[in-house]
Amino acid sequence: MDMMTSASLTMMISIGHRTGLFDTFAGNPPLTSEQLAEKAGLNERYVREWLGAMTTGRIVEYDREAKTYRLPEAHAALLTRAATPDNIAATMQWFAVLGQVEDRIVDCFHNGGGVHYSHFSRFHEVMAEESAQTVVAALHGHILPLVPDLEDRLREGIDVMDVGCGAGRAINLLAETFPNSRFVGVDFSEEAIGMARDLSQERGVTNTEFIVRDAAQLNETDRFDLITAFDAIHDQIAPAAVLAAINQALRPDGVFLMQDIAASTHLHDNLERPLAPFLYTISCMHCMTVSLANDGAGLGTCWGEELAQEMLREAGFSEVALHRLDHDIMNTYYVARHG
Ligand SMILES: C[S@@+](CC[C@H](N)C(=O)[O-])C[C@H]1O[C@@H](n2cnc3c(N)ncnc32)[C@H](O)[C@@H]1O
């Protein structure tokens, strides 16, 4: 019963996020469904049904006499765009994104193979919102300081590449903040690279270059001082080749900063991991299957810290340090030195 309630609420919270209902609702005095629908520019009958789910799910408060609804401030603090990086409503979008490919995944259970990236509608949009919270918002305060002197070097001017850059929010922010450095974003999705280029243009950023390319074939040697990969190694078709290509692309004192899922390689060690069922689910319905769709390694989301370290060493990196950051319970941060 609890699972059905939670699953239902994830769908309705996702809709509340996409329609802007939470953003419109926040900070208002109690509103009728008509008032809320009018403010949000939405159909009242749908808004009223959504409010039914939100009220019985104890997310919204209801005054039965006045027939008004209120979004408590403490709930708005976790559900609105203004609450970023704490907006969990954005994360709830994953369940609907995954639901779209269920038929194809069921087919894979029977016949093997995988589901290509191109079958996931809104993937790059939702991923960009997710990483705006875990990566972009934390770059300066938390992630960059993991590498000693990195911010000074970025200020002076270095060459940086982001592998699997997606919609490019992280690299665009870095490029804006460090105008003396040069930034290259690589992704095999034309859609994602298009979004990243548009963002550079929108912000007037000129020290970025975006390339549609398979990360296993970077074909660069001794060219970058820093290479980053945010949540972009475990779903690769050929992860070992990608890691080797990254090592080859680094200069002798170069650093690879990799954010990837915090899990163990061993299932029994993930029993107590928060969100582990979510990690295995998103793996089965996205990360593993997009790799298998191309006869890839299909590492899966929970390839784990043990295997990640082994593969980094096999790719030639000389030193690998692991870090956990308080703001991000889902990821481990690896700092690997060129070897
Ligand atoms: C989980 S997303 C992360 C995107 C981005 N780094 C972020 O944090 O928002 C993984 C990204 O890797 C890209 N990708 C997957 N396999 C790739 C490959 N073989 N070559 C280049 N990019 C790839 C996908 O298109 C996707 O944008």
The ligand as a Tripos MOL2 file, in Angstrom:
@<TRIPOS>MOLECULE
LIG
   27    29     1     0     0
SMALL
NO_CHARGES

@<TRIPOS>ATOM
      1 C1         23.9110   10.3030  -17.5220 C.3       1 LIG1
      2 S1         24.2700   11.4490  -18.7600 S.3       1 LIG1
      3 C2         25.2010   12.7140  -17.9330 C.3       1 LIG1
      4 C3         25.2530   14.0160  -18.6900 C.3       1 LIG1
      5 C4         26.0040   15.1690  -18.0190 C.3       1 LIG1
      6 N1         27.3830   14.8410  -17.7420 N.3       1 LIG1
      7 C5         25.2940   15.6190  -16.7710 C.2       1 LIG1
      8 O1         25.8190   15.4030  -15.6640 O.co2     1 LIG1
      9 O2         24.2020   16.1840  -16.8840 O.co2     1 LIG1
     10 C6         25.4850   10.5950  -19.7100 C.3       1 LIG1
     11 C7         25.8900   11.3480  -20.9530 C.3       1 LIG1
     12 O3         26.8980   10.6090  -21.6240 O.3       1 LIG1
     13 C8         26.6400   10.6300  -23.0090 C.3       1 LIG1
     14 N2         27.2480    9.4180  -23.6090 N.ar      1 LIG1
     15 C9         26.9360    8.1360  -23.3800 C.ar      1 LIG1
     16 N3         27.7100    7.3240  -24.1150 N.ar      1 LIG1
     17 C10        28.5560    8.1080  -24.8290 C.ar      1 LIG1
     18 C11        29.6080    7.8580  -25.7630 C.ar      1 LIG1
     19 N4         29.9430    6.6140  -26.1100 N.pl3     1 LIG1
     20 N5         30.2630    8.9090  -26.2670 N.ar      1 LIG1
     21 C12        29.9350   10.1840  -25.9100 C.ar      1 LIG1
     22 N6         28.9470   10.4770  -25.0560 N.ar      1 LIG1
     23 C13        28.2610    9.4630  -24.5030 C.ar      1 LIG1
     24 C14        25.1150   10.6480  -23.1150 C.3       1 LIG1
     25 O4         24.6410   11.1400  -24.3510 O.3       1 LIG1
     26 C15        24.7480   11.5460  -21.9470 C.3       1 LIG1
     27 O5         24.6760   12.8900  -22.3190 O.3       1 LIG1
@<TRIPOS>BOND
     1     1     2 1
     2     2     3 1
     3     2    10 1
     4     3     4 1
     5     4     5 1
     6     5     6 1
     7     5     7 1
     8     7     8 2
     9     7     9 1
    10    10    11 1
    11    11    12 1
    12    11    26 1
    13    12    13 1
    14    13    14 1
    15    13    24 1
    16    14    15 ar
    17    14    23 ar
    18    15    16 ar
    19    16    17 ar
    20    17    18 ar
    21    17    23 ar
    22    18    19 1
    23    18    20 ar
    24    20    21 ar
    25    21    22 ar
    26    22    23 ar
    27    24    25 1
    28    24    26 1
    29    26    27 1
@<TRIPOS>SUBSTRUCTURE
     1 LIG1         1 GROUP 0 **** ****
